[in-house]
């Protein structure tokens, strides 16, 4: 099974999720460091929708100026535009497999799609 993780190596939850993926037999892991290789707006929208979230629920507030800029109060399209322009606004990690997409907070949610 292939699993793709949108990863930030500075994030403990992202590192723990990646470790689960790497330790699971039969899982081929693709790691996308999204701060280096940003999401396309379409892919980001698909991940958020498939994870059962709204764009507002996927905003990273800690360590960003998202709240100061009023991002949580914007409509979904404006939030997606801001996230696509600056991937630091996207909370993490997202993982996608053939079984679906999960926003892996906590990291154990990844087991739902393995």
C-alpha positions in Angstrom: 0.0 0.0 0.0 1.2 3.5 -0.8 0.9 6.2 1.8 1.6 9.9 1.1 2.3 12.2 4.1 2.4 15.9 3.9 5.1 16.4 6.4 7.0 19.0 8.4 10.1 17.5 10.1 10.0 20.1 12.8 6.5 18.9 14.0 6.5 16.2 16.6 3.1 14.9 15.6 4.2 14.7 12.0 7.4 12.9 12.9 5.4 10.4 15.0 2.9 9.8 12.2 5.8 9.2 9.8 7.3 6.7 12.2 4.0 4.8 12.3 3.9 4.7 8.5 7.6 3.6 8.2 7.1 0.9 10.8 4.0 -0.6 9.2 4.8 -3.6 7.1 3.8 -3.3 3.5 3.5 0.5 3.5 5.5 2.4 0.8 5.8 5.9 2.1 6.0 9.0 0.0 7.1 12.1 2.1 6.2 15.5 0.8 7.7 18.3 2.8 5.0 20.7 2.0 6.9 23.8 3.1 9.5 23.0 0.4 7.0 21.6 -2.1 3.7 23.5 -1.5 0.3 22.1 -2.1 -1.6 23.0 -5.2 -4.9 24.7 -4.2 -6.8 21.8 -5.8 -4.9 19.1 -3.9 -5.3 21.0 -0.6 -9.0 21.4 -1.1 -9.3 17.6 -1.9 -7.3 16.6 1.1 -9.3 18.8 3.5 -12.6 17.6 2.0 -11.6 13.9 2.0 -10.5 14.2 5.6 -14.0 15.5 6.5 -12.8 19.0 7.5 -13.6 22.5 6.5 -10.8 24.9 5.5 -11.3 26.7 8.8 -10.7 23.5 10.7 -7.4 22.9 8.8 -5.9 26.3 9.7 -2.6 26.2 11.7 -3.0 29.0 14.2 -0.1 28.3 16.5 3.1 29.8 15.2 1.4 31.8 12.5 -0.3 35.1 12.1 -3.5 33.4 10.9 -5.7 34.8 13.6 -4.2 38.3 13.4 -5.0 38.3 9.7 -8.5 37.1 10.4 -8.1 33.9 8.5 -10.4 31.8 10.7 -13.3 34.2 10.0 -12.8 34.2 6.2 -14.9 32.0 3.8 -13.6 28.7 2.7 -12.3 29.9 -0.7 -10.4 32.7 0.9 -8.8 30.4 3.4 -7.8 27.9 0.7 -6.3 30.8 -1.3 -4.2 31.9 1.7 -3.1 28.3 2.5 -2.1 27.7 -1.1 -0.1 31.0 -1.0 1.5 30.2 2.3 1.5 26.5 3.3 2.6 27.4 6.9 -1.1 28.1 7.4 -2.0 24.5 6.9 -2.1 22.3 10.0 -0.5 18.9 9.7 0.0 16.1 9.0 -2.3 14.9 6.3 -1.9 11.3 5.1 -3.5 9.8 2.0 -3.8 6.1 1.1 -6.1 4.1 -1.1 -8.4 3.9 1.9 -8.8 7.6 2.4 -7.4 10.8 3.9 -6.8 11.6 7.5 -5.7 14.7 9.4 -3.5 12.8 11.8 -4.0 14.7 15.1 -3.4 12.6 17.1 -1.0 10.5 15.1 -2.8 7.3 15.8 -5.6 8.4 13.4 -3.4 7.2 10.6 -4.2 3.6 11.6 -7.8 4.2 10.3 -6.5 4.3 6.7 -3.8 1.6 6.9 
